[in-house]
Amino acid sequence: MRTAGFLADLTAALMSWGVAKPRIHKEVFGPESSVTPGVVRTTARVPHPPIGSVGSGPRISFSRTGLTVPWDGRFRSLLEFAEACDVPVKFACRTGVCHTCECGLVDGTLRYEPEPLIEPAAGNALICCSTPQSDIDLDL
C-alpha cells in the first residue's frame, strides 16, 4: 500500500471514529507532489518572444526551449524576460538572496543589480537580479 493512500485511509478512519480533523496530524515523506517555490501552476504554454515591440539588445537563448530572442530593456531582469516569454522558471525572492532562480549560464556575461549576497556557482547565473552584458545562453 502506498504511504499517501495509507494516510488517507487512516485519516478517514479516525474521522469516522469521531476524531476532529484539526486533531489529526500527519507528516508525509516522499510521495506527495514536489514543492516548487515561485512556480504557479498554469496551463503550459509554448515559449515565445515577449508580446509587444521586439527588443534590440543582446540575443538571449533559452537553450532547453529552443527560443532565442533579442533582449528588451523594458524588463528589469532575465527572470522577468523569461516569464514574458513563457519560459518555465523557478524563483522566490527576486533579489539574489535565495538562489531558487539559479540556472546554468552556458555562455555570455551578466550584470547584477542588486549584487547577490552569495555569488552563484561557477557556470551558473541568478536570473532574478541580472541583465545581459553580451549575448546570453541560459540552460532554460
C-alpha positions as CSV (number, residue, x, y, z in Angstrom):
1,M,0.0,0.0,0.0
2,R,1.3,3.5,-0.9
3,T,2.0,5.8,2.0
4,A,-0.3,8.5,0.7
5,G,-3.1,6.0,0.4
6,F,-2.5,4.6,3.8
7,L,-2.5,8.1,5.4
8,A,-5.8,9.0,3.5
9,D,-7.4,5.7,4.7
10,L,-6.1,6.3,8.3
11,T,-7.4,9.9,8.3
12,A,-10.8,8.8,7.1
13,A,-11.0,6.0,9.7
14,L,-10.0,8.4,12.5
15,M,-12.7,10.9,11.4
16,S,-15.3,8.1,11.2
17,W,-14.5,7.3,14.8
18,G,-15.2,10.9,15.8
19,V,-11.7,12.4,15.9
20,A,-12.0,16.0,14.8
21,K,-9.9,16.8,11.7
22,P,-7.9,19.6,13.4
23,R,-6.7,17.0,15.9
24,I,-5.3,14.7,13.2
25,H,-1.7,15.4,12.4
26,K,0.4,13.7,9.7
27,E,3.8,14.2,8.1
28,V,4.5,12.7,4.7
29,F,8.0,12.0,3.4
30,G,8.3,11.3,-0.3
31,P,5.1,10.5,-2.3
32,E,3.5,14.0,-2.1
33,S,3.9,16.3,-5.0
34,S,7.1,18.4,-5.0
35,V,7.3,21.9,-3.7
36,T,8.3,24.5,-6.4
37,P,8.5,27.9,-4.8
38,G,7.6,30.6,-7.2
39,V,6.2,28.3,-9.8
40,V,2.5,28.9,-10.2
41,R,0.5,26.0,-11.7
42,T,-0.9,27.1,-15.0
43,T,-1.5,25.6,-18.4
44,A,1.8,25.0,-20.1
45,R,2.4,27.5,-22.9
46,V,4.9,27.2,-25.7
47,P,7.7,29.7,-25.2
48,H,7.5,32.7,-27.5
49,P,9.0,36.2,-27.9
50,P,7.6,38.7,-25.5
51,I,4.4,40.4,-26.6
52,G,4.9,43.9,-27.9
53,S,7.8,45.5,-29.6
54,V,10.9,43.5,-30.4
55,G,14.0,44.4,-28.3
56,S,17.3,45.5,-29.9
57,G,19.7,44.2,-27.2
58,P,21.9,41.2,-27.0
59,R,20.4,37.9,-28.1
60,I,19.1,35.7,-25.2
61,S,19.0,32.0,-25.9
62,F,16.9,29.7,-23.7
63,S,18.6,26.5,-24.8
64,R,16.2,23.9,-23.4
65,T,13.2,25.6,-25.1
66,G,15.0,26.4,-28.4
67,L,13.9,30.1,-28.1
68,T,16.4,32.9,-29.0
69,V,15.1,36.5,-28.8
70,P,16.8,39.9,-28.5
71,W,16.9,41.4,-25.0
72,D,14.4,44.2,-24.4
73,G,15.4,46.8,-21.8
74,R,11.8,47.3,-20.6
75,F,12.4,44.2,-18.4
76,R,14.3,44.6,-15.1
77,S,15.9,41.1,-15.1
78,L,16.4,38.0,-17.1
79,L,13.8,36.4,-14.9
80,E,11.1,38.9,-16.0
81,F,12.2,38.4,-19.6
82,A,11.9,34.6,-19.3
83,E,8.4,35.0,-17.7
84,A,7.3,37.3,-20.6
85,C,8.5,34.6,-23.0
86,D,6.6,31.8,-21.0
87,V,9.9,30.0,-20.4
88,P,9.4,27.8,-17.3
89,V,11.5,29.2,-14.4
90,K,11.7,28.8,-10.7
91,F,12.0,31.8,-8.4
92,A,11.2,33.1,-4.9
93,C,12.9,36.2,-3.6
94,R,13.7,38.1,-6.9
95,T,16.7,39.8,-5.2
96,G,19.6,37.3,-5.4
97,V,19.2,36.0,-1.9
98,C,17.6,32.6,-2.1
99,H,19.2,31.1,-5.3
100,T,16.0,29.4,-6.3
101,C,16.3,31.0,-9.8
102,E,19.9,29.8,-10.2
103,C,20.4,28.1,-13.6
104,G,23.2,27.2,-15.9
105,L,24.9,30.1,-17.8
106,V,26.2,28.3,-21.0
107,D,27.7,31.5,-22.5
108,G,27.8,35.2,-22.0
109,T,28.3,37.9,-19.4
110,L,25.8,39.4,-17.0
111,R,25.5,42.4,-14.8
112,Y,23.9,42.0,-11.3
113,E,21.7,44.7,-9.8
114,P,21.5,44.3,-6.9
115,E,24.6,42.3,-6.3
116,P,23.7,38.9,-4.9
117,L,24.6,38.2,-1.3
118,I,26.4,35.0,-2.4
119,E,27.7,34.5,-5.9
120,P,26.1,31.7,-7.9
121,A,28.2,28.6,-8.5
122,A,30.8,28.7,-11.3
123,G,29.0,28.4,-14.6
124,N,25.6,29.5,-13.2
125,A,23.6,32.7,-13.1
126,L,21.0,34.2,-10.8
127,I,18.4,35.4,-13.4
128,C,16.3,37.3,-10.8
129,C,18.8,40.1,-10.4
130,S,20.8,40.1,-13.7
131,T,20.7,41.6,-17.1
132,P,22.8,40.8,-20.1
133,Q,26.1,42.4,-21.0
134,S,26.5,40.3,-24.1
135,D,24.6,37.6,-25.9
136,I,23.5,35.0,-23.3
137,D,22.8,31.3,-23.5
138,L,20.9,30.0,-20.5
139,D,20.2,26.4,-19.6
140,L,16.4,27.0,-19.5
